[in-house]
């Protein structure tokens, strides 16, 4: 892989991903507008409050992982073939744990804000919803992220040019979808 991409190379690599990202972002917005999501928002106090933070952390946590893996590839610390080694395992486990812990923290913080505002809400319900959504989105995001980074790198794409839009888009789409799953699971459990 060439050490320094020209502006045209960056543009050529990033534009298709950004276009797909736009379409997927519209799909995530469509999911938010569904009757099922509106019912979920109405039935679970705090969902709309925690939604932006939850989606932002998907991009933050897994974007950091993507940057770490991209740097490792460029520095030769990570083999371009997906190979389960200590460096890769540690990066994935740390990202997974960060995503789960931050999601529970978001649920607790949203519940505390609801209390401060004098509104009702169930801490256990919010924790269940975000735990389910975080777990499912972690598996989905890790699968997509690892595939894009390793396959793209082997095909000559610089992961630095494509991983940002991929992570944020996948985080938004799967984050919204899996919040709906979390709401459904919490409804069954509680």
MOPE-V907720 format. One record per residue. SS is DSSP state (hx for helix, st for strand, lp for the rest). PHI is phi in whole degrees, -180 to 180 (NA if undefined). Layout:
SS	PHI
SS	PHI
//
This chain:
lp	NA
lp	-66
lp	-69
lp	-128
lp	-83
lp	-78
hx	-60
hx	-66
hx	-64
hx	-61
hx	-61
hx	-62
hx	-78
hx	-84
hx	-57
hx	-60
hx	-67
hx	-66
hx	-65
hx	-63
hx	-61
hx	-62
hx	-64
hx	-65
hx	-62
hx	-65
hx	-64
hx	-62
hx	-64
hx	-64
hx	-60
hx	-62
lp	-87
lp	-70
hx	-62
hx	-61
hx	-69
hx	-61
hx	-63
hx	-63
hx	-63
hx	-71
hx	-85
lp	-123
lp	-58
lp	104
hx	-62
hx	-66
hx	-66
hx	-90
hx	-54
hx	-61
hx	-66
hx	-62
hx	-67
hx	-63
hx	-71
hx	-60
hx	-66
hx	-65
hx	-67
hx	-83
hx	-66
hx	-64
hx	-62
hx	-60
hx	-65
hx	-62
hx	-68
hx	-62
hx	-62
hx	-62
hx	-65
hx	-65
hx	-88
lp	78
lp	-83
lp	-123
lp	-70
lp	-64
lp	-91
lp	-61
lp	-137
lp	-70
lp	-130
hx	-62
hx	-62
hx	-67
hx	-59
hx	-62
hx	-64
hx	-68
hx	-63
hx	-61
hx	-66
hx	-60
hx	-64
hx	-59
hx	-62
hx	-69
hx	-65
hx	-63
hx	-65
hx	-65
hx	-61
hx	-61
hx	-62
hx	-65
hx	-65
hx	-62
hx	-62
hx	-64
hx	-66
hx	-58
hx	-62
hx	-63
lp	-86
lp	77
lp	-107
lp	-79
lp	178
lp	-110
hx	-61
hx	-63
hx	-64
hx	-65
hx	-65
hx	-62
hx	-59
hx	-73
hx	-66
hx	-64
hx	-63
hx	-67
hx	-63
hx	-66
hx	-69
hx	-62
hx	-63
hx	-65
hx	-68
hx	-63
hx	-61
hx	-68
hx	-59
hx	-65
hx	-63
hx	-63
hx	-65
hx	-74
hx	-68
hx	-62
hx	-62
hx	-66
lp	-94
lp	93
lp	-85
lp	-85
hx	-57
hx	-61
hx	-82
hx	-122
hx	-72
hx	-58
hx	-63
hx	-64
hx	-64
hx	-67
hx	-67
hx	-62
hx	-62
hx	-68
hx	-65
hx	-70
hx	-60
hx	-66
hx	-61
hx	-78
hx	-65
hx	-62
hx	-63
hx	-61
hx	-62
hx	-64
hx	-62
hx	-61
hx	-63
hx	-76
hx	-69
lp	-94
//
